[in-house]
């Protein structure tokens, strides 16, 4: 007898570094500056259906450090994963893609950014923990306020 109520499936198929770039436009002179850098961080998430039940989720970060009016470095990184998500109620799929998947990917992204910074000659940038549930809810509010 066929199962009319199949169990939800959520599996990580693969986690990978999709992109990483580092720019140090003012090196080596910037290493001689004594002031501490001002660091700005921008994070975004994105999910795309690849096939039936298969989704790619990506967490992107841009870290920009300025010392006075000079750019010390800019790091852009994209950590991605392929997830199998099946038999998920429609109203739960978007939160899984917007909260669950980024929560899994973010520690990998943090480690890759810290490693890139160490290898660049700068002290490592340790990205703060993110509550992706709050991040998701804020994004939903912003989308609701957009016209059209």
N, C-alpha and C positions, 0 to 999 in steps of 0.2 A: 504494500500500500504506500503510495507516494506521500512524502511529508509535505503537508500544505502550509506549514509554518517553519521554514528552514531557519536555523540558527544564524545570527549575524556573524560575519567573518571580518576580522581586522588583522592583517598581517603585514609586516614590513618585508618587502621584497629586496630592497637595496637602499643604502644610504651612501651618498657620494657628494664630493665637493664639486659643484657645477661650475664655479668660476671664482677666481681670486686675482685681484690686481692691487698693486702697491705702487704709489707714485711718491717720490721724494724730490720735488722740484728744486729745493734749495739746499740739497746736500752737496758738499760736506759742510758748508758754512753754517747751516742750521745747528750742527752739533756743538758749535762754539757759543751759542746763545745760552745765557744763564737763567733766563726766565722760564717758568713752567709753562707748558703748552695748555691752551684752552682746547678741550676736546668736545666735539659735537658728534652725536650718534643718531643715525636715522635707520629705522628697521621697518621692513614690510614683509608681508606673507602673500603667497599666491598658490593656487591649486588649479590643476588642469586635468580633465579626464583624458586618459590616453587610449583606453579601450574599455569594453564592458567590465566594470568592477575594478579597473586599474586606474590609479590616480597618481600624478606627480605633484608633490607639495614642495614648495621652495620658501626658505626664509632668507631674505637678503638684508645686508647691513652695509652702511657706508659710515666709516669713521674718519672724521677730518680733524686734524690737530693743527692749530695755529700758534705760533710764538710771535707775539705782538702782531705785526701786519703781514707776516710771512707764513706761508703754508709749510709746516714741517713734514706732514705726510697725509696721504689720503689712501685708505684701504677700502676696497669694495670686495665683498665676499658673498657668494650664494651657496648655501647648503641645501641639498635637495634629497628627496627620497621617493621611492616608488612604493606605493601601498596598495594592497588588495583589500578592497572594502566591498562586501557583498551582503545582500539581504538586510541592509540597514534601512530603517524607516526614513522616508524622504526628509522629514523635519529634523532628523539627527545627523544627516550626512554633512550639511554645511558646518555645523559646530565641530564635528570630528575633523574635517579638513582645516578648519580655521583655528582650532584649539589643540586637539590631540596630536595631529601630525607635527605642527610647529614645536610643540613641547618636546617631542622626541628628537627633532632635528637640532634644536638650539644648542644643546651642550656640545655637539660636534662643531657647530659654527664658532662658538666661543673659543674652543681649543684651537681651531685653525687660525683665527684672527690673532690670538695670543702668540702662537707659534710664528706667524708671519712677522709680527712686530719684533719679536726677539731676534729673528734672523736678519731684520733690517737694521739693527743697531740701536733701536729705540727700546726703552723699557716696555714690557708687554702691556697691552691694553686689556684689562679684564672687564669684559662686558657684564653689566649687572644682570641679575636674574630677571626674567620677565614673566609676569602672570598673563599667559596668553588668553585666559578667559576674559580678563578685564580688557586686554588689547582688542579682542574680538568684539566685545560688547561696545567698546568705544567706536570701533570701525562701523558697526551696524548702526549706531546713532548718527554718525556722520553721513552714511549712505541714505538714511531716512530723511535727513535734512536737505539733501540735494534735490533740486527741482527736476521733474521729469522722471 
